[in-house]
Amino acid sequence: MSLFDDPATPVVAVPIDPSAPLAERMRPRTLDEFVGQEALIAPGRPLRNAIDQDRLQSIILWGPPGTGKTTLARLIATATRAHFIAFSAVMSGIKEIRAVMAEAEEARRRSRRRTLLFIDEIHRFNKAQQDALLPRVEAGDI
């Protein structure tokens, strides 16, 4: 895979704010632009097949800061047309979890869209936070 333009890949024009930070302007806009993890997200690979068939289950993205975990989650949400919510386990409590669940339910009710919930630092959830989230995960609501 080349870092440079591939003439066989169609380019979709997405408006980019010229005043946005360089990292944001350079962020991939499609799965095909995402560099790395070809064993999972290249066409025909396991995760890519699940995304393309919209049959994605819960997944855990692990890695050091800045490696593209949040970007990949956003790209998956875009590819599956899911409502995307980014959530910090460090900065959030039960109240915020309930608000996120309500937002996911509203997105499902209003537009019939599933919600892809990205929980950063999930290992920091305490037992009460886990208990508030688990039923919705088990039910497939998020």
N, CA, C and O of each residue as an XYZ file, in Angstrom:
568
protein
N       0.841     -1.174      0.000
C       0.000      0.000      0.000
C       0.886      1.237      0.000
O       1.836      1.316      0.778
N       0.592      2.186     -0.848
C       1.379      3.395     -0.987
C       0.774      4.526     -0.173
O      -0.443      4.595      0.004
N       1.610      5.391      0.311
C       1.119      6.573      1.005
C       0.657      7.642      0.028
O       0.032      8.626      0.421
N       0.965      7.445     -1.234
C       0.640      8.441     -2.238
C      -0.642      8.084     -2.961
O      -1.139      6.964     -2.844
N      -1.176      9.038     -3.710
C      -2.437      8.817     -4.408
C      -2.380      7.585     -5.293
O      -1.406      7.361     -6.013
N      -3.422      6.804     -5.230
C      -3.577      5.628     -6.079
C      -4.636      5.980     -7.106
O      -5.792      6.181     -6.733
N      -4.290      6.063     -8.392
C      -5.261      6.484     -9.392
C      -6.464      5.557     -9.485
O      -7.502      5.970    -10.003
N      -6.367      4.314     -9.002
C      -7.491      3.380     -9.073
C      -8.514      3.636     -7.969
O      -9.645      3.157     -8.054
N      -8.132      4.383     -6.939
C      -9.028      4.650     -5.826
C      -9.744      5.974     -6.052
O      -9.091      7.011     -6.162
N     -11.086      5.961     -6.123
C     -11.798      7.219     -6.310
C     -11.645      8.114     -5.084
O     -11.693      7.644     -3.947
N     -11.466      9.380     -5.328
C     -11.314     10.347     -4.255
C     -12.629     11.086     -4.075
O     -13.175     11.647     -5.026
N     -13.131     11.082     -2.849
C     -14.371     11.784     -2.538
C     -13.992     13.095     -1.867
O     -13.275     13.103     -0.866
N     -14.470     14.194     -2.417
C     -14.144     15.506     -1.865
C     -14.923     15.732     -0.574
O     -16.154     15.733     -0.568
N     -14.188     15.922      0.512
C     -14.789     16.225      1.803
C     -14.276     17.593      2.202
O     -13.065     17.811      2.230
N     -15.178     18.526      2.515
C     -14.712     19.855      2.891
C     -13.813     19.790      4.126
O     -14.163     19.170      5.131
N     -12.681     20.423      4.039
C     -11.740     20.452      5.151
C     -11.534     21.901      5.548
O     -11.252     22.753      4.705
N     -11.675     22.170      6.821
C     -11.492     23.517      7.338
C     -10.008     23.872      7.255
O      -9.189     23.249      7.930
N      -9.645     24.876      6.427
C      -8.225     25.209      6.279
C      -7.590     25.738      7.561
O      -6.365     25.760      7.677
N      -8.408     26.164      8.528
C      -7.846     26.663      9.781
C      -7.702     25.554     10.828
O      -7.189     25.798     11.920
N      -8.149     24.344     10.505
C      -8.025     23.218     11.439
C      -6.554     22.855     11.608
O      -5.751     23.099     10.707
N      -6.195     22.279     12.744
C      -4.806     21.841     12.934
C      -4.391     20.850     11.847
O      -5.226     20.133     11.296
N      -3.107     20.817     11.551
C      -2.587     19.950     10.499
C      -3.000     18.491     10.707
O      -3.386     17.816      9.753
N      -2.922     18.007     11.936
C      -3.285     16.608     12.204
C      -4.728     16.334     11.799
O      -5.026     15.264     11.269
N      -5.614     17.273     12.039
C      -7.026     17.095     11.664
C      -7.197     17.141     10.147
O      -7.985     16.381      9.584
N      -6.459     18.030      9.489
C      -6.567     18.124      8.024
C      -6.011     16.879      7.340
O      -6.458     16.523      6.250
N      -5.048     16.219      7.961
C      -4.412     15.043      7.365
C      -5.093     13.729      7.749
O      -4.772     12.674      7.201
N      -6.027     13.797      8.686
C      -6.694     12.586      9.176
C      -7.405     11.863      8.038
O      -8.050     12.513      7.215
N      -7.307     10.530      7.967
C      -7.999      9.787      6.907
C      -9.506     10.009      6.971
O     -10.077     10.148      8.053
N     -10.140     10.039      5.810
C     -11.590     10.252      5.732
C     -12.341      8.971      5.361
O     -13.565      8.909      5.483
N     -11.607      7.949      4.907
C     -12.217      6.668      4.539
C     -11.324      5.539      5.049
O     -10.155      5.760      5.367
N     -11.871      4.342      5.124
C     -11.070      3.184      5.526
C      -9.919      2.943      4.561
O      -8.845      2.506      4.972
N     -10.137      3.226      3.286
C      -9.073      3.019      2.300
C      -7.905      3.973      2.507
O      -6.786      3.670      2.095
N      -8.142      5.118      3.135
C      -7.070      6.076      3.415
C      -6.316      5.734      4.702
O      -5.221      6.249      4.925
N      -6.875      4.889      5.536
C      -6.264      4.539      6.818
C      -5.011      3.702      6.567
O      -5.080      2.675      5.892
N      -3.880      4.127      7.097
C      -2.608      3.439      6.886
C      -2.300      2.584      8.112
O      -2.352      3.061      9.245
N      -1.983      1.332      7.872
C      -1.681      0.401      8.954
C      -2.835     -0.563      9.175
O      -3.949     -0.332      8.707
N      -2.564     -1.620      9.877
C      -3.569     -2.638     10.208
C      -4.181     -3.300      8.981
O      -5.350     -3.688      8.997
N      -3.390     -3.429      7.917
C      -3.893     -4.054      6.696
C      -4.408     -5.468      6.942
O      -5.330     -5.913      6.258
N      -3.827     -6.185      7.911
C      -4.274     -7.552      8.199
C      -5.729     -7.577      8.662
O      -6.394     -8.609      8.574
N      -6.216     -6.451      9.151
C      -7.601     -6.376      9.624
C      -8.528     -5.612      8.697
O      -9.662     -6.033      8.468
N      -8.056     -4.488      8.157
C      -8.994     -3.612      7.444
C      -8.782     -3.509      5.945
O      -9.495     -2.761      5.276
N      -7.825     -4.237      5.404
C      -7.699     -4.263      3.939
C      -8.916     -4.996      3.375
O      -9.475     -5.866      4.042
N      -9.329     -4.654      2.157
C     -10.481     -5.353      1.559
C     -10.299     -6.874      1.626
O      -9.236     -7.405      1.306
N     -11.362     -7.552      2.049
C     -11.342     -9.005      2.155
C     -10.853     -9.545      3.489
O     -10.902    -10.753      3.718
N     -10.382     -8.669      4.374
C      -9.877     -9.112      5.676
C     -11.022     -9.143      6.699
O     -12.081     -8.568      6.449
N     -10.824     -9.803      7.842
C     -11.925    -10.052      8.781
C     -12.694     -8.812      9.258
O     -13.917     -8.753      9.132
N     -11.984     -7.837      9.800
C     -12.690     -6.660     10.306
C     -13.335     -5.888      9.167
O     -14.459     -5.405      9.305
N     -12.646     -5.767      8.054
C     -13.193     -5.041      6.905
C     -14.461     -5.719      6.393
O     -15.426     -5.038      6.046
N     -14.470     -7.048      6.342
C     -15.672     -7.765      5.916
C     -16.837     -7.478      6.854
O     -17.960     -7.252      6.403
N     -16.571     -7.486      8.160
C     -17.632     -7.199      9.135
C     -18.162     -5.781      8.952
O     -19.366     -5.548      9.061
N     -17.270     -4.835      8.676
C     -17.684     -3.448      8.451
C     -18.494     -3.350      7.169
O     -19.578     -2.766      7.161
N     -17.978     -3.916      6.088
C     -18.657     -3.838      4.793
C     -20.028     -4.500      4.818
O     -20.942     -4.060      4.121
N     -20.180     -5.553      5.616
C     -21.458     -6.258      5.711
C     -22.333     -5.701      6.834
O     -23.435     -6.193      7.075
N     -21.833     -4.669      7.518
C     -22.534     -4.050      8.646
C     -22.928     -5.106      9.685
O     -24.060     -5.134     10.168
N     -21.972     -5.962     10.011
C     -22.197     -7.028     10.989
C     -21.151     -6.921     12.095
O     -20.621     -7.927     12.568
N     -20.871     -5.714     12.490
C     -19.827     -5.466     13.469
C     -20.326     -5.754     14.884
O     -21.440     -5.381     15.249
N     -19.495     -6.415     15.663
C     -19.775     -6.679     17.071
C     -18.888     -5.752     17.897
O     -18.183     -4.907     17.345
N     -18.921     -5.905     19.188
C     -18.055     -5.121     20.062
C     -16.601     -5.475     19.772
O     -16.256     -6.643     19.598
N     -15.765     -4.461     19.724
C     -14.335     -4.683     19.504
C     -13.546     -3.825     20.482
O     -14.051     -2.829     21.000
N     -12.324     -4.217     20.725
C     -11.418     -3.441     21.566
C     -10.240     -3.026     20.704
O      -9.579     -3.862     20.089
N      -9.987     -1.727     20.667
C      -8.822     -1.185     19.965
C      -7.795     -0.833     21.037
O      -8.088     -0.061     21.949
N      -6.613     -1.388     20.929
C      -5.594     -1.202     21.938
C      -4.342     -0.647     21.283
O      -3.959     -1.074     20.193
N      -3.707      0.305     21.951
C      -2.452      0.842     21.450
C      -2.109      2.143     22.136
O      -2.940      2.722     22.835
N      -0.881      2.607     21.939
C      -0.459      3.857     22.562
C      -1.209      5.058     21.976
O      -1.808      4.961     20.905
N      -1.170      6.185     22.685
C      -1.832      7.392     22.178
C      -1.310      7.768     20.793
O      -0.125      7.607     20.500
N      -2.202      8.264     19.956
C      -1.809      8.764     18.645
C      -1.675      7.712     17.563
O      -1.166      8.010     16.482
N      -2.118      6.489     17.821
C      -1.961      5.430     16.823
C      -3.185      5.247     15.937
O      -3.175      4.402     15.042
N      -4.240      6.026     16.171
C      -5.384      5.990     15.267
C      -6.608      5.242     15.759
O      -7.504      4.947     14.968
N      -6.669      4.930     17.037
C      -7.820      4.179     17.558
C      -9.124      4.958     17.379
O     -10.108      4.418     16.872
N      -9.131      6.209     17.788
C     -10.345      7.021     17.652
C     -10.660      7.263     16.185
O     -11.822      7.205     15.784
N      -9.652      7.531     15.392
C      -9.866      7.740     13.956
C     -10.476      6.504     13.322
O     -11.420      6.615     12.539
N      -9.955      5.330     13.645
C     -10.511      4.099     13.086
C     -11.961      3.913     13.519
O     -12.803      3.515     12.713
N     -12.256      4.194     14.773
C     -13.644      4.076     15.250
C     -14.562      5.022     14.480
O     -15.669      4.640     14.099
N     -14.109      6.248     14.251
C     -14.920      7.202     13.474
C     -15.125      6.719     12.035
O     -16.218      6.850     11.483
N     -14.088      6.170     11.440
C     -14.199      5.662     10.068
C     -15.169      4.484      9.993
O     -15.932      4.364      9.034
N     -15.138      3.626     10.996
C     -16.077      2.504     11.041
C     -17.504      3.023     11.159
O     -18.404      2.532     10.478
N     -17.712      4.014     12.019
C     -19.053      4.596     12.168
C     -19.525      5.197     10.854
O     -20.683      5.026     10.474
N     -18.647      5.893     10.163
C     -19.004      6.486      8.872
C     -19.344      5.402      7.856
O     -20.341      5.505      7.141
N     -18.517      4.368      7.793
C     -18.732      3.299      6.812
C     -20.026      2.535      7.064
O     -20.661      2.063      6.121
N     -20.421      2.412      8.326
C     -21.636      1.665      8.661
C     -22.836      2.586      8.879
O     -23.926      2.132      9.227
N     -22.622      3.876      8.670
C     -23.668      4.884      8.860
C     -24.238      4.869     10.282
O     -25.425      5.119     10.492
N     -23.382      4.576     11.235
C     -23.782      4.540     12.640
C     -23.619      5.922     13.267
O     -22.768      6.711     12.858
N     -24.444      6.191     14.256
C     -24.300      7.394     15.068
C     -23.046      7.183     15.924
O     -22.906      6.132     16.550
N     -22.139      8.153     15.963
C     -20.866      7.996     16.672
C     -20.854      8.855     17.922
O     -21.161     10.046     17.874
N     -20.497      8.238     19.045
C     -20.317      8.974     20.297
C     -18.955      8.597     20.862
O     -18.675      7.421     21.092
N     -18.108      9.600     21.084
C     -16.826      9.384     21.759
C     -17.023      9.738     23.228
O     -17.639     10.752     23.556
N     -16.502      8.906     24.092
C     -16.808      8.985     25.512
C     -15.542      8.679     26.292
O     -14.830      7.732     25.959
N     -15.247      9.459     27.322
C     -14.062      9.224     28.141
C     -14.463      8.577     29.460
O     -15.255      9.141     30.215
N     -13.926      7.411     29.737
C     -14.214      6.733     30.997
C     -13.606      7.490     32.175
O     -14.097      7.386     33.298
N     -12.554      8.240     31.928
C     -11.886      8.981     32.988
C     -12.716     10.190     33.418
O     -12.795     10.504     34.606
N     -13.325     10.855     32.462
C     -14.022     12.111     32.731
C     -15.526     11.937     32.960
O     -16.235     12.933     33.104
N     -16.022     10.718     32.998
C     -17.462     10.500     33.026
C     -17.881      9.582     34.160
O     -17.143      8.693     34.584
N     -19.100      9.832     34.638
C     -19.675      8.993     35.687
C     -20.968      8.364     35.204
O     -21.257      8.343     34.008
N     -21.746      7.848     36.155
C     -23.013      7.183     35.845
C     -23.965      8.133     35.124
O     -24.656      7.731     34.188
N     -24.001      9.383     35.555
C     -24.897     10.367     34.928
C     -24.591     10.496     33.434
O     -25.505     10.500     32.609
N     -23.321     10.600     33.093
C     -22.929     10.740     31.687
C     -23.208      9.458     30.898
O     -23.587      9.515     29.728
N     -23.020      8.314     31.539
C     -23.326      7.047     30.863
C     -24.808      6.994     30.520
O     -25.177      6.610     29.410
N     -25.650      7.376     31.461
C     -27.097      7.383     31.200
C     -27.450      8.363     30.088
O     -28.323      8.082     29.267
N     -26.779      9.510     30.058
C     -27.041     10.493     28.996
C     -26.638      9.930     27.630
O     -27.345     10.132     26.643
N     -25.521      9.234     27.572
C     -25.072      8.619     26.321
C     -26.061      7.548     25.875
O     -26.379      7.443     24.691
N     -26.540      6.763     26.819
C     -27.525      5.723     26.483
C     -28.812      6.355     25.948
O     -29.414      5.841     25.005
N     -29.230      7.463     26.548
C     -30.431      8.165     26.076
C     -30.204      8.722     24.675
O     -31.098      8.659     23.831
N     -29.019      9.267     24.422
C     -28.695      9.791     23.089
C     -28.707      8.673     22.048
O     -29.202      8.857     20.936
N     -28.162      7.517     22.414
C     -28.156      6.369     21.496
C     -29.583      5.908     21.211
O     -29.929      5.596     20.072
N     -30.395      5.871     22.243
C     -31.795      5.464     22.071
C     -32.543      6.451     21.176
O     -33.345      6.046     20.335
N     -32.278      7.736     21.358
C     -32.924      8.770     20.534
C     -32.492      8.648     19.071
O     -33.316      8.783     18.167
N     -31.214      8.395     18.840
C     -30.727      8.225     17.462
C     -31.398      7.026     16.808
O     -31.739      7.071     15.626
N     -31.586      5.963     17.564
C     -32.245      4.757     17.040
C     -33.716      5.059     16.730
O     -34.236      4.665     15.686
N     -34.367      5.755     17.644
C     -35.786      6.062     17.470
C     -36.018      7.051     16.324
O     -36.908      6.856     15.496
N     -35.219      8.100     16.288
C     -35.412      9.177     15.326
C     -35.009      8.783     13.907
O     -35.734      9.063     12.953
N     -33.859      8.139     13.771
C     -33.345      7.883     12.423
C     -33.038      6.410     12.154
O     -32.495      6.068     11.103
N     -33.382      5.548     13.094
C     -33.153      4.104     12.954
C     -31.663      3.778     12.781
O     -31.300      2.773     12.169
N     -30.819      4.645     13.330
C     -29.372      4.429     13.245
C     -28.856      3.800     14.529
O     -29.238      4.191     15.632
N     -27.978      2.819     14.360
C     -27.294      2.259     15.518
C     -26.262      3.264     16.007
O     -25.888      4.189     15.285
N     -25.813      3.078     17.224
C     -24.785      3.944     17.783
C     -23.502      3.157     17.977
O     -23.501      2.067     18.550
N     -22.412      3.729     17.490
C     -21.090      3.190     17.758
C     -20.527      4.035     18.893
O     -20.248      5.221     18.717
N     -20.362      3.422     20.047
C     -19.865      4.114     21.233
C     -18.383      3.800     21.397
O     -17.998      2.644     21.578
N     -17.561      4.838     21.332
C     -16.121      4.694     21.523
C     -15.809      5.148     22.937
O     -15.974      6.322     23.268
N     -15.358      4.217     23.775
C     -15.045      4.549     25.170
C     -13.533      4.557     25.333
O     -12.883      3.511     25.330
N     -12.994      5.754     25.474
C     -11.556      5.902     25.672
C     -11.229      5.583     27.129
O     -11.945      6.007     28.036
N     -10.161      4.846     27.347
C      -9.707      4.467     28.690
C     -10.749      3.622     29.431
O     -10.962      3.817     30.628
N     -11.391      2.696     28.735
C     -12.464      1.886     29.332
C     -11.989      1.101     30.558
O     -12.792      0.783     31.436
N     -10.712      0.793     30.623
C     -10.197      0.045     31.772
C     -10.312      0.833     33.079
O     -10.132      0.272     34.159
N     -10.609      2.121     32.983
C     -10.756      2.952     34.177
C     -12.185      2.954     34.731
O     -12.436      3.536     35.786
N     -13.115      2.313     34.033
C     -14.488      2.206     34.541
C     -14.489      1.468     35.877
O     -13.807      0.457     36.044
N     -15.272      1.994     36.827
C     -15.452      1.266     38.078
C     -16.635      0.304     37.923
O     -17.285      0.280     36.878
N     -16.907     -0.474     38.951
C     -17.963     -1.492     38.882
C     -19.329     -0.871     38.591
O     -20.088     -1.412     37.788
N     -19.651      0.247     39.225
C     -20.954      0.893     39.008
C     -21.099      1.363     37.558
O     -22.167      1.217     36.965
N     -20.037      1.923     36.989
C     -20.082      2.355     35.595
C     -20.255      1.155     34.665
O     -21.032      1.208     33.712
N     -19.535      0.083     34.944
C     -19.667     -1.129     34.136
C     -21.089     -1.665     34.197
O     -21.660     -2.057     33.180
N     -21.659     -1.679     35.407
C     -23.019     -2.189     35.586
C     -24.048     -1.336     34.855
O     -25.057     -1.861     34.385
N     -23.812     -0.032     34.753
C     -24.736      0.854     34.038
C     -24.662      0.631     32.530
O     -25.661      0.794     31.829
N     -23.515      0.268     32.039
C     -23.303      0.105     30.600
C     -23.649     -1.298     30.094
O     -24.172     -1.452     28.990
N     -23.359     -2.301     30.891
C     -23.460     -3.688     30.448
C     -24.807     -4.088     29.843
O     -24.816     -4.706     28.779
N     -25.939     -3.770     30.461
C     -27.213     -4.213     29.864
C     -27.428     -3.694     28.446
O     -27.966     -4.411     27.602
N     -27.015     -2.453     28.172
C     -27.194     -1.882     26.838
C     -26.267     -2.538     25.832
O     -26.637     -2.722     24.673
N     -25.058     -2.893     26.268
C     -24.121     -3.590     25.385
C     -24.659     -4.986     25.079
O     -24.668     -5.414     23.925
N     -25.105     -5.690     26.113
C     -25.635     -7.046     25.923
C     -26.877     -7.057     25.037
O     -27.105     -8.009     24.291
N     -27.679     -5.995     25.122
C     -28.899     -5.910     24.308
C     -28.600     -5.493     22.871
O     -29.473     -5.558     22.006
N     -27.356     -5.062     22.618
C     -26.990     -4.635     21.269
C     -27.418     -3.214     20.952
O     -27.402     -2.807     19.790
N     -27.802     -2.450     21.976
C     -28.224     -1.063     21.753
C     -27.062     -0.179     21.345
O     -27.249      0.814     20.641
N     -25.869     -0.532     21.781
C     -24.669      0.223     21.410
C     -23.605     -0.755     20.979
O     -22.501     -0.348     20.620
